Amino acid sequence: MSIEKRVEATAKNIEGKIQEVVGELAGNPQQKAEGQAKQAEAQVSHTVENIKDEVKKIVE
């Protein structure tokens, strides 16, 4: 598991959540959508790291 990658993904997820809320409060659908996209990207990163961990377990 790459701790650095997980930290980056978590930070991106938090950033995306904040951006989504700000976009919602400001009535800015583009900003809200960008925040949601960042959250989705972070989830993909977490999933990739989980897969890497499982493959590593199988190989060992």
VMD Tcl script that draws the C-alpha trace (Angstrom):
set ca {
  {0.00 0.00 0.00}
  {1.26 3.40 -0.88}
  {0.53 5.66 2.06}
  {1.40 8.72 -0.03}
  {-1.17 7.80 -2.69}
  {-3.83 7.23 -0.04}
  {-3.09 10.58 1.62}
  {-3.28 12.34 -1.75}
  {-6.59 10.64 -2.55}
  {-8.02 11.52 0.85}
  {-6.96 15.14 0.45}
  {-8.54 15.26 -3.02}
  {-11.74 13.76 -1.61}
  {-11.93 16.39 1.13}
  {-11.18 19.15 -1.36}
  {-13.92 17.81 -3.63}
  {-16.46 17.69 -0.81}
  {-15.70 21.27 0.16}
  {-15.91 22.41 -3.45}
  {-19.22 20.59 -3.91}
  {-20.73 22.24 -0.81}
  {-19.47 25.69 -1.82}
  {-20.90 25.18 -5.29}
  {-24.23 24.12 -3.80}
  {-24.37 27.10 -1.45}
  {-23.32 29.54 -4.16}
  {-25.74 28.09 -6.70}
  {-22.84 27.26 -9.02}
  {-23.56 23.90 -10.69}
  {-20.17 23.81 -12.45}
  {-18.26 24.14 -9.19}
  {-20.49 21.52 -7.58}
  {-19.86 19.12 -10.48}
  {-16.11 19.69 -10.31}
  {-16.20 18.84 -6.61}
  {-18.10 15.65 -7.33}
  {-15.59 14.74 -10.04}
  {-12.70 15.17 -7.60}
  {-14.46 12.88 -5.15}
  {-14.94 10.26 -7.86}
  {-11.28 10.51 -8.83}
  {-10.28 10.02 -5.20}
  {-12.48 6.93 -4.96}
  {-10.83 5.46 -8.04}
  {-7.41 6.06 -6.49}
  {-8.47 4.29 -3.30}
  {-9.84 1.37 -5.31}
  {-6.60 1.04 -7.28}
  {-4.61 0.98 -4.05}
  {-6.96 -1.67 -2.61}
  {-6.47 -3.82 -5.70}
  {-2.70 -3.43 -5.45}
  {-2.86 -4.55 -1.81}
  {-4.90 -7.64 -2.69}
  {-2.60 -8.61 -5.56}
  {0.40 -8.21 -3.28}
  {-1.22 -10.53 -0.71}
  {-1.89 -13.16 -3.36}
  {1.66 -13.00 -4.71}
  {3.18 -13.29 -1.26}
}
mol new
graphics top color blue
foreach p $ca { graphics top sphere $p radius 0.5 }
foreach p [lrange $ca 0 end-1] q [lrange $ca 1 end] { graphics top cylinder $p $q radius 0.2 }
display resetview
